[in-house]
Amino acid sequence: MASMSYGACVLYQRAAVVKMMCRGMSASANQQSQVDFLKGEPHKKHPGLTNLKTLCLPEELQTAARSIIQGARVTKLTDRALSLTNFLWSRKSAVDDSTLRKKAVTLEKELRKTAMETRGDVDEQLLEDHIRKKVFLELKRTTYHWTNMKYDEELAVVYMAARMAGGYAAVRRAINEIKKKDPSFAPQSLLDFGSGLGTVVWASHSCWGDTLKEMVCVDSSGPMNILAERLLKGDDEEAEAHIKQVYFRQFLPVSPKVQFDLVVAAFTLSELRNVKEREDVVLTLWRKTSSYLVLVENGTKEGHQMLMEARDTLLKNQDKSFHDPEPAAVFAPCPHELKCPKLASKITTPCNFQQMYQPLPLPRHKNQQTEKFSYLILTRAEQTAEAESVSVDWARLIAPVQCRTRHVHCRMCCPDGQLQHLVVTTRKHSRDVYRCARNSDWGDQLPIIQEVVDDVASDSEL
């Protein structure tokens, strides 16, 4: 220090002061972020976490299912369950008539043009018959043939073996978003449309069993309703239902004035033939929703597309014949109400999530399996403002987090409607955000606060 000039000493002292100020500002930003979003919780329990550990079916439900399976004695149950799972996963929506007609007209024009160029003068009637036959065969070969699922007693048992545990896991994970972000929500009534085995009742009861007083299950399949009731009674007709006040119906309540605090349709939109049917059902379900509407589908392109159709129907094309003083707002998983960036990209990929669960103990079933699903939760606009005060501007992680040495790779859907690949570090994003990122996973929300990030980065560069 003695050998340094007076000017150099002054510059050194100024640099030291600036460095201390930067540290103080960075610490202040860290402290501010701690106050803003952690609410006194440790980083591994920050408010953006919604993931659950490996889920198991409720003990009473699992015992009843095993009893029913043993009594049914379905041959090759494991193989049939796997086949049904694959069929349902690969299922697409039906091609509507207008699309089919356009495709037929285009194909007919191409075939006629080719025939005239290669054959010259031909018999018109023979040509028409030839083209018509060829168009029919080509459409038959290339068009997806949608079929309505009809469950008898045996197929209902196969479905239970194949999908009950995975379906329960997906619904339980989706409604956990409401439980976590809106702890004051205490529903007294539930409507499960397309209820199937009644897994929505079991999942909802595990979250709000103390407050739910009325649960209405609607499914057009009589055998499914009977099986769901057997599961509630533990496969004992004389026993009382484990969950009371559950009512089974084959049709929705007619009165438009009847509303429910929580309305759920899990893996139901894919059972409807076309866009018009799905739109009508979504509008009807919304009219019957007083707080939250939860839609769950397979985590495929088709499933995600159906949910985005429902989202657009309720956000942009409200039912004009029905005056709704409280319009719909997106609660989860989207952090915005703009066009889904996954659908806007050149290569379309589904926005999906995953949940680990333990399947029913059948031969060749693994101890743990993963359910990949897509979901959408909508709520009344006023309810959104009250519930999402903590994490309204947080980005959603849309892929597994990759933790590396002193940095974390996060792929997110952001509140501005854009997809972003962000490398989170302590220097750029504060210690709190970095540690939250390391403790987050696919589907969680991450507290990326851009204003704080920019300030800390600019200060540290002085």
C-alpha positions as CSV (number, residue, x, y, z in Angstrom):
1,M,0.0,0.0,0.0
2,A,2.9,2.3,0.8
3,S,4.2,2.1,-2.7
4,M,0.9,3.1,-4.2
5,S,0.3,6.7,-5.4
6,Y,-2.2,8.9,-3.7
7,G,-4.6,8.7,-6.7
8,A,-4.3,4.9,-6.8
9,C,-5.1,4.8,-3.0
10,V,-8.2,6.9,-3.6
11,L,-9.4,4.8,-6.5
12,Y,-8.8,1.6,-4.4
13,Q,-10.8,3.0,-1.4
14,R,-13.6,4.1,-3.8
15,A,-13.7,0.6,-5.3
16,A,-13.9,-1.0,-1.8
17,V,-16.8,1.3,-0.9
18,V,-18.6,0.5,-4.1
19,K,-18.0,-3.2,-3.5
20,M,-19.4,-3.0,0.1
21,M,-22.4,-1.0,-1.2
22,C,-23.1,-3.7,-3.9
23,R,-22.9,-6.4,-1.3
24,G,-25.3,-4.4,0.9
25,M,-27.7,-3.9,-2.0
26,S,-27.5,-7.5,-3.0
27,A,-28.1,-8.6,0.6
28,S,-31.0,-6.1,0.7
29,A,-32.4,-7.6,-2.4
30,N,-32.0,-11.1,-1.0
31,Q,-33.7,-10.0,2.2
32,Q,-36.5,-8.3,0.3
33,S,-37.1,-11.4,-1.8
34,Q,-37.1,-13.5,1.4
35,V,-39.8,-11.2,2.8
36,D,-41.8,-11.0,-0.5
37,F,-42.3,-14.7,-1.3
38,L,-40.9,-17.1,1.3
39,K,-43.2,-15.9,4.1
40,G,-40.8,-17.4,6.7
41,E,-40.7,-20.8,5.0
42,P,-37.5,-22.6,4.2
43,H,-36.5,-22.8,0.5
44,K,-37.4,-26.4,0.2
45,K,-41.0,-25.5,1.1
46,H,-41.4,-22.2,-0.8
47,P,-44.9,-21.2,-1.9
48,G,-44.4,-22.2,-5.5
49,L,-44.1,-25.9,-4.8
50,T,-47.1,-28.0,-5.8
51,N,-45.5,-31.4,-6.5
52,L,-46.4,-34.4,-4.3
53,K,-44.4,-37.4,-3.3
54,T,-45.3,-40.8,-4.6
55,L,-49.1,-41.2,-4.1
56,C,-50.9,-44.3,-2.9
57,L,-54.5,-45.0,-3.2
58,P,-56.5,-44.7,0.1
59,E,-56.2,-47.9,1.9
60,E,-60.0,-48.5,1.9
61,L,-60.2,-48.0,-1.9
62,Q,-57.2,-50.3,-2.6
63,T,-58.7,-53.0,-0.4
64,A,-62.1,-52.8,-2.1
65,A,-60.5,-52.9,-5.6
66,R,-58.4,-56.0,-4.8
67,S,-61.5,-57.7,-3.5
68,I,-63.5,-56.9,-6.7
69,I,-60.7,-58.0,-8.9
70,Q,-60.3,-61.4,-7.1
71,G,-64.1,-61.9,-7.3
72,A,-64.4,-61.0,-11.0
73,R,-61.7,-63.5,-12.1
74,V,-61.1,-61.7,-15.4
75,T,-58.8,-63.7,-17.7
76,K,-55.5,-62.1,-18.8
77,L,-56.3,-59.1,-16.7
78,T,-52.8,-57.6,-16.7
79,D,-52.5,-57.9,-20.5
80,R,-55.9,-56.5,-21.1
81,A,-55.3,-53.6,-18.7
82,L,-52.1,-52.7,-20.6
83,S,-53.8,-52.9,-23.9
84,L,-56.6,-50.6,-22.7
85,T,-54.1,-48.2,-21.3
86,N,-52.3,-48.0,-24.6
87,F,-55.5,-47.6,-26.5
88,L,-56.7,-44.7,-24.3
89,W,-53.3,-43.0,-24.5
90,S,-53.2,-43.1,-28.3
91,R,-56.8,-42.0,-28.7
92,K,-57.5,-39.0,-30.9
93,S,-60.6,-36.9,-31.4
94,A,-62.9,-37.7,-34.2
95,V,-62.5,-35.9,-37.5
96,D,-65.4,-33.5,-38.0
97,D,-67.6,-33.8,-41.2
98,S,-66.5,-30.4,-42.7
99,T,-62.8,-31.4,-42.5
100,L,-63.6,-34.8,-44.0
101,R,-65.5,-33.2,-46.9
102,K,-62.7,-30.7,-47.6
103,K,-60.2,-33.5,-47.7
104,A,-62.4,-35.6,-50.0
105,V,-62.9,-32.6,-52.5
106,T,-59.1,-31.9,-52.6
107,L,-58.3,-35.5,-53.1
108,E,-60.9,-35.8,-55.9
109,K,-59.5,-32.8,-57.7
110,E,-56.0,-34.2,-57.6
111,L,-57.1,-37.7,-58.9
112,R,-59.1,-36.2,-61.7
113,K,-56.3,-34.0,-62.8
114,T,-53.8,-36.9,-62.8
115,A,-56.3,-39.1,-64.7
116,M,-56.9,-36.5,-67.5
117,E,-53.2,-35.9,-67.9
118,T,-52.2,-39.6,-68.2
119,R,-55.3,-41.1,-70.0
120,G,-56.5,-38.4,-72.3
121,D,-60.0,-39.2,-73.5
122,V,-61.8,-41.6,-71.1
123,D,-65.4,-42.5,-70.3
124,E,-66.6,-39.9,-67.9
125,Q,-68.9,-42.3,-65.9
126,L,-66.1,-44.9,-65.5
127,L,-63.7,-42.2,-64.4
128,E,-66.2,-40.8,-61.8
129,D,-66.8,-44.3,-60.4
130,H,-63.0,-45.0,-60.3
131,I,-62.3,-41.7,-58.6
132,R,-65.1,-42.0,-56.1
133,K,-63.9,-45.5,-55.1
134,K,-60.3,-44.4,-54.8
135,V,-61.3,-41.4,-52.6
136,F,-63.3,-43.6,-50.3
137,L,-60.5,-46.1,-49.9
138,E,-57.9,-43.4,-49.3
139,L,-60.1,-41.7,-46.7
140,K,-60.8,-45.0,-45.0
141,R,-57.1,-45.7,-44.9
142,T,-55.9,-42.3,-43.6
143,T,-58.8,-41.1,-41.3
144,Y,-58.8,-41.9,-37.6
145,H,-61.8,-44.0,-36.8
146,W,-63.2,-42.7,-33.5
147,T,-65.3,-45.1,-31.4
148,N,-67.4,-44.5,-28.3
149,M,-66.3,-46.5,-25.3
150,K,-69.0,-48.7,-23.9
151,Y,-68.2,-50.3,-20.6
152,D,-69.9,-53.6,-19.4
153,E,-69.1,-55.1,-16.0
154,E,-66.0,-56.9,-17.2
155,L,-64.5,-54.0,-19.1
156,A,-65.2,-51.7,-16.1
157,V,-63.0,-54.1,-14.0
158,V,-60.3,-54.0,-16.6
159,Y,-60.5,-50.2,-16.6
160,M,-60.2,-50.2,-12.8
161,A,-57.0,-52.3,-13.0
162,A,-55.6,-50.1,-15.8
163,R,-56.4,-46.6,-14.9
164,M,-57.8,-46.1,-11.3
165,A,-54.4,-45.5,-9.6
166,G,-53.0,-43.3,-12.3
167,G,-56.3,-41.3,-12.7
168,Y,-56.4,-40.8,-8.9
169,A,-52.8,-39.5,-8.9
170,A,-53.4,-37.0,-11.7
171,V,-56.5,-35.6,-10.1
172,R,-55.0,-35.5,-6.6
173,R,-52.0,-33.6,-8.0
174,A,-54.2,-31.1,-9.9
175,I,-56.4,-30.2,-7.0
176,N,-53.4,-29.9,-4.7
177,E,-52.7,-26.7,-6.6
178,I,-56.0,-25.3,-5.2
179,K,-55.3,-26.7,-1.7
180,K,-51.8,-25.1,-1.7
181,K,-52.6,-21.7,-3.3
182,D,-56.0,-21.1,-1.8
183,P,-55.9,-22.6,1.8
184,S,-59.1,-20.8,2.7
185,F,-61.1,-22.7,0.1
186,A,-63.5,-25.1,1.9
187,P,-65.9,-26.6,-0.7
188,Q,-69.2,-28.0,0.5
189,S,-70.4,-29.4,-2.8
190,L,-68.7,-31.3,-5.6
191,L,-69.8,-32.3,-9.2
192,D,-67.8,-34.9,-10.9
193,F,-68.8,-35.1,-14.6
194,G,-67.7,-38.4,-16.3
195,S,-67.1,-39.8,-12.8
196,G,-66.2,-43.4,-13.9
197,L,-64.8,-45.2,-10.8
198,G,-65.3,-42.2,-8.5
199,T,-61.6,-41.4,-8.1
200,V,-62.4,-37.7,-8.0
201,V,-64.5,-38.2,-4.9
202,W,-61.7,-40.0,-3.2
203,A,-59.1,-37.4,-4.2
204,S,-61.3,-34.5,-3.1
205,H,-62.2,-36.2,0.1
206,S,-58.5,-36.6,1.0
207,C,-58.2,-32.8,0.7
208,W,-61.5,-31.4,2.0
209,G,-63.2,-34.4,3.8
210,D,-64.1,-32.1,6.7
211,T,-66.2,-29.7,4.7
212,L,-67.6,-31.6,1.7
213,K,-71.3,-32.3,2.3
214,E,-72.6,-33.2,-1.1
215,M,-70.8,-35.0,-4.0
216,V,-72.7,-35.7,-7.2
217,C,-71.1,-38.2,-9.7
218,V,-72.5,-38.1,-13.2
219,D,-71.6,-40.9,-15.7
220,S,-73.7,-42.3,-18.5
221,S,-72.4,-45.8,-17.9
222,G,-74.5,-47.8,-15.5
223,P,-71.9,-50.5,-14.9
224,M,-69.3,-47.8,-14.0
225,N,-71.7,-46.2,-11.5
226,I,-72.4,-49.6,-9.9
227,L,-68.7,-50.4,-9.6
228,A,-67.9,-46.9,-8.1
229,E,-70.6,-47.5,-5.5
230,R,-69.1,-51.0,-4.7
231,L,-65.7,-49.3,-4.2
232,L,-67.2,-46.8,-1.7
233,K,-68.8,-49.7,0.3
234,G,-65.6,-51.8,0.3
235,D,-67.2,-54.4,-2.0
236,D,-69.8,-55.2,0.7
237,E,-73.4,-54.4,-0.3
238,E,-74.5,-54.4,3.4
239,A,-71.8,-52.0,4.6
240,E,-72.1,-48.3,4.8
241,A,-70.2,-46.2,2.3
242,H,-66.8,-45.1,3.5
243,I,-67.6,-41.6,2.1
244,K,-71.1,-40.5,2.7
245,Q,-73.3,-38.0,0.8
246,V,-72.2,-39.4,-2.6
247,Y,-75.0,-39.5,-5.2
248,F,-74.7,-41.2,-8.6
249,R,-76.5,-39.9,-11.7
250,Q,-76.5,-40.7,-15.4
251,F,-77.4,-37.1,-16.4
252,L,-76.4,-33.6,-15.2
253,P,-78.9,-31.7,-12.9
254,V,-81.3,-30.0,-15.2
255,S,-81.8,-26.7,-13.3
256,P,-79.3,-24.0,-14.4
257,K,-79.5,-22.5,-10.9
258,V,-77.8,-25.5,-9.3
259,Q,-74.1,-24.8,-8.7
260,F,-71.3,-26.6,-7.0
261,D,-68.2,-25.2,-5.3
262,L,-65.9,-27.6,-7.1
263,V,-66.6,-29.1,-10.6
264,V,-64.3,-31.7,-12.1
265,A,-64.1,-33.5,-15.4
266,A,-61.2,-35.9,-15.5
267,F,-60.4,-37.8,-18.7
268,T,-63.9,-36.9,-19.9
269,L,-63.4,-34.4,-22.8
270,S,-61.7,-37.2,-24.8
271,E,-64.9,-39.2,-24.5
272,L,-66.8,-36.6,-26.5
273,R,-66.9,-36.9,-30.3
274,N,-66.1,-33.5,-31.6
275,V,-65.3,-29.8,-30.8
276,K,-68.9,-28.7,-30.7
277,E,-69.8,-31.4,-28.1
278,R,-66.8,-30.5,-26.0
279,E,-67.6,-26.8,-26.2
280,D,-71.2,-27.3,-25.1
281,V,-70.2,-29.5,-22.2
282,V,-67.5,-27.0,-21.0
283,L,-70.0,-24.1,-21.1
284,T,-72.5,-26.2,-19.2
285,L,-70.0,-27.2,-16.5
286,W,-68.9,-23.6,-16.1
287,R,-72.4,-22.5,-15.5
288,K,-72.6,-25.0,-12.7
289,T,-69.3,-23.8,-11.2
290,S,-69.4,-21.3,-8.3
291,S,-65.6,-21.4,-7.5
292,Y,-63.3,-23.8,-9.4
293,L,-63.6,-25.9,-12.5
294,V,-60.9,-28.6,-12.9
295,L,-60.2,-30.3,-16.2
296,V,-57.7,-33.2,-16.5
297,E,-56.7,-35.1,-19.6
298,N,-53.9,-37.4,-20.8
299,G,-50.6,-35.6,-21.3
300,T,-50.7,-36.0,-25.1
301,K,-50.9,-33.5,-27.9
302,E,-54.6,-34.4,-28.2
303,G,-55.3,-34.0,-24.4
304,H,-53.5,-30.7,-24.3
305,Q,-55.3,-29.4,-27.4
306,M,-58.7,-30.2,-25.9
307,L,-57.8,-28.3,-22.7
308,M,-56.7,-25.3,-24.7
309,E,-59.9,-25.4,-26.7
310,A,-61.8,-25.4,-23.4
311,R,-59.6,-22.5,-22.2
312,D,-60.4,-20.4,-25.3
313,T,-64.1,-21.3,-25.1
314,L,-64.4,-19.8,-21.6
315,L,-62.0,-16.9,-21.9
316,K,-62.9,-15.6,-25.4
317,N,-66.2,-17.2,-26.4
318,Q,-68.4,-16.9,-23.4
319,D,-71.9,-18.2,-23.8
320,K,-73.8,-15.2,-25.1
321,S,-77.1,-16.6,-24.1
322,F,-76.1,-16.8,-20.4
323,H,-75.2,-13.6,-18.5
324,D,-72.2,-14.4,-16.2
325,P,-71.3,-11.5,-13.9
326,E,-68.1,-13.3,-12.9
327,P,-66.2,-14.3,-16.0
328,A,-63.6,-17.1,-16.0
329,A,-59.9,-16.6,-15.2
330,V,-57.1,-19.1,-15.4
331,F,-55.9,-20.3,-12.0
332,A,-53.4,-23.0,-13.1
333,P,-51.1,-24.1,-14.6
334,C,-50.8,-21.2,-17.1
335,P,-49.2,-18.0,-15.6
336,H,-51.0,-15.9,-18.2
337,E,-54.2,-15.9,-20.4
338,L,-52.4,-15.4,-23.7
339,K,-52.2,-18.0,-26.5
340,C,-50.3,-21.1,-25.4
341,P,-46.7,-20.7,-26.6
342,K,-46.5,-24.5,-26.9
343,L,-49.1,-24.4,-29.6
344,A,-47.5,-21.4,-31.3
345,S,-44.1,-23.0,-31.8
346,K,-43.1,-24.7,-35.0
347,I,-42.8,-28.1,-33.4
348,T,-46.0,-28.6,-31.3
349,T,-45.4,-30.4,-28.0
350,P,-47.9,-30.9,-25.2
351,C,-47.8,-29.0,-22.0
352,N,-47.9,-31.8,-19.5
353,F,-46.8,-32.8,-16.1
354,Q,-46.1,-36.0,-14.2
355,Q,-46.9,-37.6,-10.9
356,M,-45.4,-40.8,-9.3
357,Y,-47.8,-43.3,-7.9
358,Q,-48.1,-46.9,-6.7
359,P,-50.4,-48.9,-8.9
360,L,-52.7,-51.7,-7.9
361,P,-50.7,-54.9,-7.0
362,L,-51.1,-56.9,-10.2
363,P,-48.7,-59.4,-11.8
364,R,-45.9,-57.6,-13.7
365,H,-46.9,-54.2,-12.3
366,K,-43.9,-52.1,-11.1
367,N,-44.0,-50.8,-7.5
368,Q,-43.9,-47.3,-8.9
369,Q,-45.3,-45.8,-12.1
370,T,-45.5,-42.3,-13.6
371,E,-48.8,-40.7,-14.7
372,K,-48.2,-38.0,-17.4
373,F,-51.2,-35.7,-17.6
374,S,-52.3,-32.2,-18.6
375,Y,-54.7,-30.1,-16.6
376,L,-56.5,-26.8,-16.5
377,I,-58.1,-25.0,-13.5
378,L,-60.4,-22.1,-14.1
379,T,-62.0,-19.9,-11.4
380,R,-64.2,-16.9,-11.0
381,A,-62.2,-13.7,-11.5
382,E,-62.8,-12.3,-8.0
383,Q,-61.6,-15.6,-6.4
384,T,-58.4,-15.5,-8.4
385,A,-57.4,-12.1,-7.0
386,E,-57.8,-13.4,-3.4
387,A,-56.1,-16.8,-3.9
388,E,-53.1,-16.0,-6.0
389,S,-51.7,-13.0,-4.1
390,V,-48.5,-15.0,-3.4
391,S,-47.5,-16.4,-6.8
392,V,-49.5,-14.6,-9.4
393,D,-46.5,-13.4,-11.4
394,W,-44.4,-16.5,-11.0
395,A,-43.2,-18.6,-14.0
396,R,-44.2,-22.3,-14.4
397,L,-41.6,-25.0,-14.8
398,I,-42.5,-27.0,-17.9
399,A,-39.7,-29.5,-17.8
400,P,-37.5,-31.2,-15.2
401,V,-35.0,-28.9,-13.5
402,Q,-31.4,-29.6,-14.2
403,C,-29.1,-28.9,-11.2
404,R,-25.5,-28.3,-12.0
405,T,-22.5,-26.9,-10.1
406,R,-23.5,-23.4,-8.9
407,H,-26.2,-23.0,-11.6
408,V,-29.6,-24.5,-12.4
409,H,-31.2,-24.9,-15.8
410,C,-34.9,-24.0,-15.8
411,R,-37.3,-24.2,-18.7
412,M,-40.4,-22.1,-18.0
413,C,-43.6,-20.6,-19.3
414,C,-43.5,-17.0,-18.2
415,P,-46.2,-14.5,-17.3
416,D,-45.6,-12.6,-20.6
417,G,-46.7,-15.7,-22.5
418,Q,-43.2,-16.7,-23.7
419,L,-41.2,-19.9,-23.2
420,Q,-37.8,-19.3,-21.6
421,H,-34.7,-21.3,-20.8
422,L,-33.1,-19.6,-17.9
423,V,-29.8,-20.4,-16.1
424,V,-30.4,-19.4,-12.5
425,T,-27.4,-18.5,-10.4
426,T,-26.9,-16.7,-7.1
427,R,-25.1,-13.8,-8.7
428,K,-27.8,-13.1,-11.3
429,H,-30.9,-14.0,-9.4
430,S,-30.2,-13.7,-5.7
431,R,-29.5,-16.5,-3.2
432,D,-33.2,-17.1,-2.4
433,V,-34.3,-17.5,-6.0
434,Y,-31.3,-19.8,-6.7
435,R,-32.0,-22.1,-3.7
436,C,-35.7,-22.2,-4.5
437,A,-34.8,-23.2,-8.1
438,R,-32.7,-26.1,-6.8
439,N,-35.6,-27.3,-4.6
440,S,-38.2,-27.0,-7.4
441,D,-39.3,-29.6,-10.0
442,W,-41.3,-29.9,-13.2
443,G,-44.7,-28.3,-12.6
444,D,-43.7,-26.0,-9.7
445,Q,-43.7,-22.3,-9.9
446,L,-40.5,-20.3,-9.6
447,P,-40.2,-16.8,-8.1
448,I,-38.2,-15.1,-10.9
449,I,-38.5,-11.4,-10.1
450,Q,-37.0,-9.6,-13.1
451,E,-36.8,-6.2,-11.5
452,V,-34.6,-7.4,-8.6
453,V,-32.5,-9.5,-11.0
454,D,-31.7,-6.5,-13.2
455,D,-30.8,-4.3,-10.2
456,V,-28.5,-6.8,-8.6
457,A,-26.7,-7.5,-11.9
458,S,-26.2,-3.8,-12.7
459,D,-24.9,-3.0,-9.2
460,S,-22.4,-5.9,-9.2
461,E,-20.9,-4.7,-12.4
462,L,-19.7,-1.3,-10.9
